[in-house]
C-alpha cells in the first residue's frame, strides 16, 4: 500500500511540474467554461443547466488525452520498464497512475464549479451526489483511457485515437451539442456513447432530483468503466518495443466495445432513450392555438423586433410577451375587451373572448396532460410525489396576490413541459388539484381567464425557486414560459366551466 501511494504521489508531483499538463488539465476546462458562459449568456442562471456538459468535457479530455499520453510517453522513455523491476504488482503501478489522474480531474472539476459559482451559478443541488456521479463518470472514461494507452504505440497515435473518440462524443454523444439539436437517428445513436449518461447523471445532481433520477446512467457508466479497465489490464504492456499489432490477446478490445453496445441495446429495449425535441420549432406548429394577450398581432412582422437583453439583465415582462417568433394564432379573440380587473370577469365574457377549440391537444407535444386512466411509469412516481408533497409548503405558492399565486403554480407545470421531462404529462394534474383545493372555484375561474388573456403580466421569480420540488432552476426562454402559462390557464379554465370535454384533472 505504501508503494501504491508513493507512486501516486510521484505521478502528481511530475504532473504539477509539467506546464503543458497544467494547461490541458486546468486552463483547457476553464476555456470551455468561458465559451459556455458566452454562448448561454442570456440565460437567467449562468451555467447551471450546462454544468453536467462542462464537467463531462473535462473528464473526457483527461481520459482521451491526459492519461494515455502520460502512460505512453513514460513507456516510450523506459519509465514503465523500470517500474517493472519494483517489488510491486502490475495492477498497483497502473492503479496508482489512474488514481493520480482521478485526483487531477477532481481538482479541475472543483475549479470549474467554483468559477461557475463566481459568475452567478447557485451551488449544485446535491453536493455529495455530484461527487459520486463525477467518480462514476471518471471511472468510465479512465477505463477508456487505459484502452487507448494500450492500443497506441506512441504519443501521436494517442492523439489520433483520442480525437476519434473525443469529437464524436462531443457532437453525437450529447456532451457539447444538446440532444434536442440532433436528428432522431443521432439521438438513438447517442445511447451507445457513455457521454450521454455522464451528462445525465451529473446534471441530475446539479439541478435535478439527485442520483435516484439517473440510476440507469450510473449503472451504465459502471459497466462501461469495468469493461474498459478489464480490457486495459489484459492488454497491458511494459515495453515500448512490444507493438500492439504483434502481441496476442487483442480480442480483449471487444470487451470494451461490447459494453458500449450492451448499454445502448438495453437502453433502447427498456425505452430509456427518450427523444428530446427542442420546444422552439415545435411551438411553430403546435402553438397555432396558443392564447396570447388580447389585441396581440397575428402576423409576424406586425411588431418591431425586441432588442436582445444585455448579459445579467431581465427584459420587462411586457417585452417578453412579444419576443417569440412566429406569433401564434390566438385563442383569445382579437375583439376581446378586457374587464377592469379579474374580479369583474363574467362567464359571458369568458365565452365571448376565448376559443377553447384552438388549444393544443392534451396528447400533443406542447402542454401535454395525461388521461386520468393513464398511470405514471414506476421510475417517475417518486418525482411526482415530491411535487405533490412540496407544493403545500412551496413559498411562491403562498404569495398574497391570488393571480400571481395561480401563475406560480402554473409555472410548476410549464417547467417539465419545456424541458420534455418524463413527468410532464402528470404534473399538470397535481397543479390543477392544488389550485382547486386552495382557491374558491368562482375566483379560480376568473383568475384563469385573466391569466389566459394577460400571460405577460406578473413576475417569474418563482422559476428560480423550484429546487424543493425537484426541478432545479426554470427554463431560460421566458417567452415560451409566458405563452404556455396562457395555454395551461385556458386548459384548466375550459375544464372548470365544461368547455373542454373529457375528464377533469
C-alpha positions as CSV (number, residue, x, y, z in Angstrom):
1,X,0.0,0.0,0.0
2,X,2.9,2.4,0.8
3,X,4.4,1.8,-2.7
4,X,1.0,2.3,-4.3
5,X,0.5,5.7,-2.6
6,X,4.1,6.7,-3.2
7,X,3.7,6.1,-6.9
8,X,0.5,8.1,-6.9
9,X,2.3,11.0,-5.1
10,X,5.2,10.9,-7.6
11,X,2.7,11.0,-10.5
12,X,1.0,14.0,-9.1
13,X,4.4,15.8,-8.5
14,X,5.5,15.2,-12.0
15,X,2.2,16.5,-13.4
16,X,2.4,19.8,-11.5
17,X,6.0,20.3,-12.8
18,X,4.7,20.0,-16.4
19,X,3.4,23.3,-17.8
20,X,1.7,21.7,-20.7
21,X,0.0,19.2,-18.5
22,X,-1.2,22.1,-16.3
23,X,-2.5,23.9,-19.4
24,X,-4.6,20.9,-20.6
25,X,-5.6,19.9,-17.1
26,X,-6.9,23.3,-15.8
27,X,-6.8,26.0,-18.4
28,X,-8.4,23.9,-21.1
29,X,-11.6,23.2,-19.0
30,X,-11.7,26.9,-18.0
31,X,-11.7,27.9,-21.6
32,X,-14.7,25.7,-22.2
33,X,-16.4,27.3,-19.1
34,X,-15.9,30.8,-20.6
35,X,-17.1,29.6,-24.0
36,X,-20.3,28.1,-22.5
37,X,-20.9,31.3,-20.5
38,X,-20.6,33.4,-23.7
39,X,-22.8,31.0,-25.6
40,X,-25.5,30.9,-23.0
41,X,-25.0,34.4,-21.5
42,X,-28.7,35.3,-21.9
43,X,-29.8,32.6,-19.5
44,X,-31.2,33.8,-16.3
45,X,-29.0,31.5,-14.2
46,X,-25.5,31.2,-15.7
47,X,-24.1,27.7,-16.5
48,X,-26.5,25.8,-14.2
49,X,-28.2,23.9,-17.0
50,X,-24.9,23.1,-18.6
51,X,-22.5,22.2,-15.8
52,X,-23.0,18.5,-16.5
53,X,-21.8,19.0,-20.0
54,X,-18.8,21.1,-18.8
55,X,-17.7,18.5,-16.2
56,X,-18.0,15.7,-18.8
57,X,-15.9,17.6,-21.3
58,X,-13.2,18.0,-18.6
59,X,-13.2,14.3,-17.7
60,X,-13.4,13.2,-21.3
61,X,-10.3,15.3,-22.2
62,X,-8.3,13.9,-19.3
63,X,-9.3,10.3,-20.3
64,X,-8.8,10.6,-24.1
65,X,-5.6,12.6,-24.0
66,X,-4.2,13.2,-20.5
67,X,-4.0,9.7,-19.1
68,X,-2.9,7.8,-22.3
69,X,-0.5,10.5,-23.3
70,X,1.2,10.2,-19.9
71,X,1.3,6.4,-19.9
72,X,2.5,6.1,-23.5
73,X,5.1,8.8,-23.1
74,X,6.5,7.2,-20.0
75,X,6.5,3.8,-21.7
76,X,8.5,5.3,-24.6
77,X,11.0,6.8,-22.2
78,X,11.5,3.4,-20.5
79,X,9.9,4.5,-17.2
80,X,7.5,1.6,-17.1
81,X,10.3,-0.8,-17.8
82,X,12.0,0.5,-14.6
83,X,8.7,0.2,-12.7
84,X,8.6,-3.5,-13.7
85,X,11.7,-4.0,-11.5
86,X,10.0,-2.6,-8.4
87,X,8.6,-5.1,-5.9
88,X,5.0,-4.1,-6.8
89,X,2.4,-6.0,-8.8
90,X,1.5,-4.5,-12.2
91,X,-2.1,-3.6,-11.1
92,X,-0.6,-1.5,-8.3
93,X,1.5,0.5,-10.7
94,X,-1.3,1.1,-13.1
95,X,-3.9,1.8,-10.4
96,X,-1.6,4.4,-8.8
97,X,-1.4,6.2,-12.2
98,X,-5.1,6.1,-12.6
99,X,-5.7,7.4,-9.0
100,X,-3.4,10.3,-9.7
101,X,-5.3,11.2,-12.8
102,X,-8.6,10.9,-10.9
103,X,-7.3,13.4,-8.3
104,X,-6.3,15.8,-11.1
105,X,-9.7,15.5,-12.8
106,X,-11.5,16.0,-9.5
107,X,-9.5,19.1,-8.7
108,X,-10.2,20.5,-12.2
109,X,-13.9,19.8,-11.6
110,X,-13.9,21.6,-8.3
111,X,-12.2,24.5,-10.0
112,X,-14.9,24.6,-12.7
113,X,-17.7,24.6,-10.2
114,X,-16.1,27.3,-8.1
115,X,-15.6,29.6,-11.2
116,X,-19.2,28.9,-12.3
117,X,-20.5,30.0,-8.8
118,X,-18.3,33.1,-9.0
119,X,-20.2,34.2,-12.1
120,X,-23.6,33.6,-10.6
121,X,-24.4,29.8,-10.7
122,X,-26.0,28.6,-7.5
123,X,-24.4,25.7,-5.6
124,X,-25.3,22.2,-7.0
125,X,-28.5,20.8,-5.5
126,X,-26.8,17.6,-4.4
127,X,-23.1,18.1,-3.5
128,X,-22.5,14.6,-2.3
129,X,-24.4,13.2,-5.2
130,X,-22.4,15.1,-7.7
131,X,-19.1,13.7,-6.2
132,X,-20.5,10.2,-6.6
133,X,-21.6,11.0,-10.1
134,X,-18.3,12.5,-11.0
135,X,-16.5,9.5,-9.7
136,X,-18.7,7.2,-11.8
137,X,-18.0,9.3,-14.9
138,X,-14.3,9.4,-14.2
139,X,-14.2,5.6,-13.7
140,X,-15.9,5.0,-17.1
141,X,-13.7,7.4,-19.0
142,X,-10.5,6.5,-17.3
143,X,-11.2,2.9,-18.3
144,X,-11.5,4.1,-21.8
145,X,-8.2,6.0,-21.4
146,X,-6.5,2.7,-20.4
147,X,-7.7,1.1,-23.6
148,X,-6.3,4.0,-25.7
149,X,-3.0,3.8,-23.9
150,X,-2.7,0.0,-24.6
151,X,-3.8,0.4,-28.3
152,X,-1.4,3.3,-29.1
153,X,2.3,2.6,-29.8
154,X,3.4,6.2,-29.5
155,X,2.1,9.6,-28.4
156,X,0.9,10.7,-31.9
157,X,-1.2,7.6,-32.1
158,X,-2.8,8.6,-28.8
159,X,-3.8,12.0,-30.3
160,X,-5.3,10.3,-33.3
161,X,-7.2,7.7,-31.3
162,X,-8.3,10.3,-28.8
163,X,-9.7,12.6,-31.5
164,X,-11.6,9.7,-33.0
165,X,-13.5,9.2,-29.7
166,X,-13.5,12.8,-28.3
167,X,-15.1,14.6,-31.2
168,X,-17.9,12.1,-31.9
169,X,-18.7,12.0,-28.2
170,X,-19.0,15.8,-28.1
171,X,-21.1,16.1,-31.2
172,X,-23.3,12.9,-31.3
173,X,-22.9,11.8,-27.7
174,X,-24.9,14.7,-26.3
175,X,-22.0,16.3,-24.5
176,X,-21.3,19.6,-26.2
177,X,-24.3,19.6,-28.6
178,X,-27.7,19.4,-26.9
179,X,-29.6,16.3,-27.7
180,X,-32.6,18.4,-28.8
181,X,-30.4,19.8,-31.6
182,X,-29.7,16.3,-33.0
183,X,-31.8,14.4,-35.5
184,X,-33.7,11.4,-34.2
185,X,-31.2,8.9,-35.6
186,X,-28.4,10.6,-33.8
187,X,-30.3,10.7,-30.5
188,X,-30.7,6.9,-30.8
189,X,-27.0,6.5,-31.7
190,X,-26.1,8.6,-28.6
191,X,-27.5,5.8,-26.4
192,X,-24.3,3.8,-27.3
193,X,-22.0,6.6,-26.1
194,X,-21.1,7.0,-22.4
195,X,-21.1,10.8,-22.8
196,X,-24.9,10.8,-22.8
197,X,-25.1,9.0,-19.4
198,X,-22.3,11.1,-18.0
199,X,-24.1,14.4,-18.7
200,X,-27.4,12.8,-17.4
201,X,-26.1,11.7,-14.0
202,X,-24.1,14.9,-13.4
203,X,-26.9,17.2,-14.4
204,X,-29.3,15.3,-12.2
205,X,-27.2,16.2,-9.2
206,X,-26.7,19.9,-10.3
207,X,-30.3,20.9,-11.0
208,X,-32.3,17.7,-10.7
209,X,-33.5,15.2,-8.1
210,X,-30.2,13.6,-7.4
211,X,-28.8,10.1,-8.1
212,X,-32.2,8.4,-7.9
213,X,-33.2,10.3,-11.1
214,X,-30.4,8.7,-13.1
215,X,-29.8,5.2,-11.7
216,X,-29.6,3.6,-15.2
217,X,-26.9,6.1,-16.2
218,X,-24.9,5.3,-13.0
219,X,-25.1,1.6,-13.8
220,X,-24.2,2.2,-17.5
221,X,-21.1,4.1,-16.5
222,X,-20.0,1.5,-14.0
223,X,-20.4,-1.3,-16.6
224,X,-18.5,0.7,-19.3
225,X,-15.7,1.6,-16.8
226,X,-15.4,-2.0,-15.6
227,X,-15.2,-3.4,-19.1
228,X,-12.6,-0.8,-20.1
229,X,-10.5,-1.4,-17.1
230,X,-10.6,-5.2,-17.7
231,X,-9.6,-4.8,-21.3
232,X,-6.9,-2.3,-20.5
233,X,-5.5,-4.7,-17.8
234,X,-5.4,-7.7,-20.1
235,X,-3.7,-5.6,-22.9
236,X,-1.2,-4.0,-20.6
237,X,2.5,-3.9,-21.8
238,X,5.6,-2.6,-20.1
239,X,7.9,-2.1,-23.0
240,X,7.7,0.4,-25.9
241,X,9.3,-2.2,-28.2
242,X,6.3,-4.5,-27.7
243,X,4.0,-3.4,-30.5
244,X,0.2,-3.8,-30.3
245,X,-0.1,-5.4,-33.7
246,X,2.5,-8.1,-32.8
247,X,1.1,-9.2,-29.4
248,X,-1.6,-11.8,-28.6
249,X,-4.9,-11.3,-26.8
250,X,-6.0,-8.4,-29.0
251,X,-9.6,-9.8,-28.7
252,X,-9.9,-8.2,-25.3
253,X,-10.6,-4.9,-27.1
254,X,-14.0,-6.4,-27.9
255,X,-14.9,-6.5,-24.2
256,X,-14.8,-2.7,-24.0
257,X,-16.7,-2.3,-27.3
258,X,-19.3,-4.9,-26.2
259,X,-20.0,-2.9,-23.0
260,X,-20.9,0.2,-25.1
261,X,-23.1,-1.9,-27.4
262,X,-24.8,-3.7,-24.5
263,X,-25.6,-0.5,-22.6
264,X,-27.1,1.0,-25.8
265,X,-29.2,-2.1,-26.6
266,X,-30.6,-2.2,-23.0
267,X,-31.4,1.5,-23.1
268,X,-33.3,1.1,-26.4
269,X,-35.1,-2.1,-25.3
270,X,-36.3,-0.6,-22.0
271,X,-37.4,2.7,-23.5
272,X,-34.6,4.6,-21.8
273,X,-33.7,6.6,-25.0
274,X,-36.2,9.4,-24.7
275,X,-36.2,11.5,-27.9
276,X,-35.7,15.2,-26.9
277,X,-37.3,17.8,-29.1
278,X,-36.5,21.4,-29.0
279,X,-39.5,23.5,-27.8
280,X,-38.9,26.3,-30.2
281,X,-39.5,24.6,-33.6
282,X,-42.3,22.6,-32.0
283,X,-44.0,25.8,-31.0
284,X,-44.2,26.9,-34.6
285,X,-46.6,24.1,-35.4
286,X,-48.3,23.1,-32.2
287,X,-48.9,26.5,-30.8
288,X,-51.1,27.6,-33.6
289,X,-53.8,27.9,-31.0
290,X,-51.8,29.3,-28.1
291,X,-53.6,32.0,-26.1
292,X,-51.9,35.4,-26.1
293,X,-52.9,38.8,-24.8
294,X,-56.0,40.4,-26.3
295,X,-55.2,42.6,-29.3
296,X,-51.8,41.0,-30.0
297,X,-50.9,41.0,-33.7
298,X,-51.3,37.7,-35.5
299,X,-48.8,38.2,-38.4
300,X,-45.0,38.0,-37.9
301,X,-43.6,41.4,-38.8
302,X,-46.6,43.4,-37.4
303,X,-44.5,44.2,-34.3
304,X,-40.9,45.5,-34.1
305,X,-38.2,43.1,-33.1
306,X,-37.4,43.1,-29.4
307,X,-33.8,44.1,-28.7
308,X,-31.5,41.4,-27.3
309,X,-31.1,41.6,-23.5
310,X,-27.8,42.6,-22.0
311,X,-26.0,39.9,-20.1
312,X,-27.2,39.7,-16.5
313,X,-30.4,41.7,-17.1
314,X,-34.0,40.7,-17.4
315,X,-36.4,42.1,-20.0
316,X,-39.6,43.6,-18.7
317,X,-42.5,41.1,-18.8
318,X,-44.3,43.1,-21.5
319,X,-41.3,42.8,-23.8
320,X,-41.0,39.1,-23.3
321,X,-44.6,38.6,-24.4
322,X,-43.8,39.8,-28.0
323,X,-40.3,38.3,-28.3
324,X,-41.2,34.9,-29.7
325,X,-41.3,34.3,-33.4
326,X,-43.5,33.4,-35.1
327,X,-46.6,34.8,-33.3
328,X,-49.1,32.1,-32.7
329,X,-52.7,32.3,-33.8
330,X,-54.5,33.5,-30.6
331,X,-57.2,31.5,-28.8
332,X,-58.3,34.9,-27.4
333,X,-60.4,36.7,-29.9
334,X,-59.0,39.9,-31.3
335,X,-62.1,41.8,-30.4
336,X,-61.8,40.9,-26.7
337,X,-62.3,43.9,-24.4
338,X,-60.5,43.3,-21.1
339,X,-62.5,43.9,-17.9
340,X,-61.2,46.4,-15.4
341,X,-59.9,43.7,-13.1
342,X,-60.1,39.9,-12.6
343,X,-62.9,40.3,-10.1
344,X,-65.1,41.8,-12.9
345,X,-64.8,38.8,-15.2
346,X,-68.1,37.2,-16.1
347,X,-68.9,33.8,-17.7
348,X,-70.4,35.7,-20.6
349,X,-67.1,37.5,-21.1
350,X,-65.2,34.2,-21.0
351,X,-67.4,32.5,-23.6
352,X,-67.2,35.5,-25.8
353,X,-63.4,36.0,-25.6
354,X,-61.8,32.6,-25.6
355,X,-61.9,29.9,-28.3
356,X,-61.2,26.7,-26.4
357,X,-61.2,24.6,-29.6
358,X,-57.9,26.3,-30.7
359,X,-55.9,25.0,-27.7
360,X,-53.2,22.4,-28.4
361,X,-54.4,18.8,-27.7
362,X,-53.7,17.2,-24.4
363,X,-51.8,14.3,-26.2
364,X,-49.6,16.7,-28.2
365,X,-46.0,17.8,-27.6
366,X,-46.9,21.2,-26.2
367,X,-48.7,21.4,-22.8
368,X,-49.5,17.7,-22.6
369,X,-51.8,16.4,-20.0
370,X,-52.2,12.7,-19.2
371,X,-55.6,11.0,-19.2
372,X,-56.9,10.0,-15.8
373,X,-56.7,6.3,-16.6
374,X,-53.0,6.7,-17.6
375,X,-50.7,5.8,-14.7
376,X,-47.2,7.2,-14.4
377,X,-44.2,5.0,-15.0
378,X,-42.8,3.5,-11.8
379,X,-39.5,5.4,-12.2
380,X,-41.2,8.8,-12.0
381,X,-43.6,8.1,-9.2
382,X,-41.1,9.4,-6.6
383,X,-40.6,12.6,-8.6
384,X,-44.3,13.2,-8.7
385,X,-44.7,12.5,-5.0
386,X,-42.0,15.1,-4.4
387,X,-44.0,17.7,-6.3
388,X,-47.3,16.7,-4.6
389,X,-45.8,16.9,-1.1
390,X,-43.8,20.0,-1.7
391,X,-46.5,22.3,-3.2
392,X,-48.3,23.0,0.2
393,X,-45.0,24.3,1.6
394,X,-43.8,26.0,-1.5
395,X,-43.3,29.7,-0.7
396,X,-44.2,31.1,-4.2
397,X,-47.5,29.2,-3.9
398,X,-48.3,31.2,-0.8
399,X,-47.9,34.8,-2.1
400,X,-50.7,37.2,-1.1
401,X,-51.7,38.2,-4.7
402,X,-54.1,35.4,-5.9
403,X,-53.4,36.0,-9.6
404,X,-49.6,35.7,-9.0
405,X,-50.2,32.7,-6.8
406,X,-52.0,30.9,-9.6
407,X,-49.3,31.9,-12.1
408,X,-46.6,30.5,-9.9
409,X,-48.5,27.2,-9.7
410,X,-48.8,27.1,-13.5
411,X,-45.1,27.6,-13.8
412,X,-44.6,24.3,-12.0
413,X,-46.5,22.5,-14.8
414,X,-44.6,24.5,-17.5
415,X,-41.1,23.6,-16.4
416,X,-41.3,19.8,-17.1
417,X,-43.2,20.6,-20.3
418,X,-40.5,22.9,-21.7
419,X,-37.7,20.5,-20.6
420,X,-39.5,17.5,-22.1
421,X,-39.2,15.7,-18.7
422,X,-40.9,12.2,-18.2
423,X,-43.2,13.8,-15.6
424,X,-44.5,16.5,-18.0
425,X,-47.9,14.8,-18.6
426,X,-48.7,14.2,-14.9
427,X,-47.5,17.3,-13.1
428,X,-50.5,19.4,-14.5
429,X,-52.9,17.1,-12.6
430,X,-51.1,17.8,-9.4
431,X,-51.0,21.6,-10.0
432,X,-54.7,21.7,-11.0
433,X,-55.8,19.7,-8.0
434,X,-53.8,22.0,-5.7
435,X,-55.4,25.1,-7.2
436,X,-58.9,23.7,-7.0
437,X,-58.4,22.8,-3.3
438,X,-57.0,26.1,-2.2
439,X,-58.8,28.8,-4.3
440,X,-62.6,29.2,-4.4
441,X,-64.0,27.9,-7.7
442,X,-65.6,31.2,-8.8
443,X,-62.4,33.1,-8.1
444,X,-60.3,30.5,-9.8
445,X,-62.4,30.7,-13.0
446,X,-62.0,34.5,-13.1
447,X,-58.2,34.4,-12.4
448,X,-57.6,31.7,-15.0
449,X,-59.4,33.9,-17.6
450,X,-57.3,36.9,-16.6
451,X,-54.1,34.9,-17.0
452,X,-55.1,33.5,-20.3
453,X,-55.7,37.0,-21.8
454,X,-52.7,38.5,-19.9
455,X,-50.0,35.9,-20.0
456,X,-47.2,38.5,-20.0
457,X,-48.2,40.1,-16.7
458,X,-46.9,39.3,-13.2
459,X,-43.3,38.1,-12.5
460,X,-41.4,34.9,-13.0
461,X,-39.3,34.8,-9.8
462,X,-40.9,31.5,-8.9
463,X,-38.9,29.9,-11.7
464,X,-35.8,30.4,-9.6
465,X,-37.3,28.7,-6.6
466,X,-38.1,25.2,-7.8
467,X,-35.4,23.1,-6.0
468,X,-37.8,22.0,-3.3
469,X,-40.0,20.5,-6.0
470,X,-37.1,18.6,-7.6
471,X,-36.8,20.7,-10.8
472,X,-33.8,22.9,-10.2
473,X,-33.9,26.2,-12.0
474,X,-36.5,27.0,-14.5
475,X,-36.1,27.4,-18.3
476,X,-34.2,30.4,-19.8
477,X,-36.8,31.0,-22.5
478,X,-39.1,33.4,-20.8
479,X,-41.2,33.9,-24.0
480,X,-42.2,30.2,-24.1
481,X,-42.9,30.3,-20.4
482,X,-45.4,33.2,-20.9
483,X,-47.1,31.5,-23.9
484,X,-47.6,28.2,-22.1
485,X,-48.8,30.0,-19.0
486,X,-51.8,31.2,-21.0
487,X,-52.3,27.8,-22.5
488,X,-52.4,25.9,-19.2
489,X,-54.7,28.6,-17.7
490,X,-57.1,28.2,-20.6
491,X,-57.0,24.4,-20.4
492,X,-57.9,24.4,-16.7
493,X,-60.5,27.1,-17.3
494,X,-62.1,25.0,-20.0
495,X,-62.3,22.1,-17.7
496,X,-63.8,24.1,-14.9
497,X,-66.6,25.6,-17.0
498,X,-67.3,22.5,-19.1
499,X,-65.9,23.8,-22.4
500,X,-63.3,21.1,-22.7
501,X,-64.7,17.7,-23.0
502,X,-63.1,14.9,-21.1
503,X,-62.2,14.1,-17.5
504,X,-61.4,16.8,-15.0
505,X,-57.9,16.8,-13.6
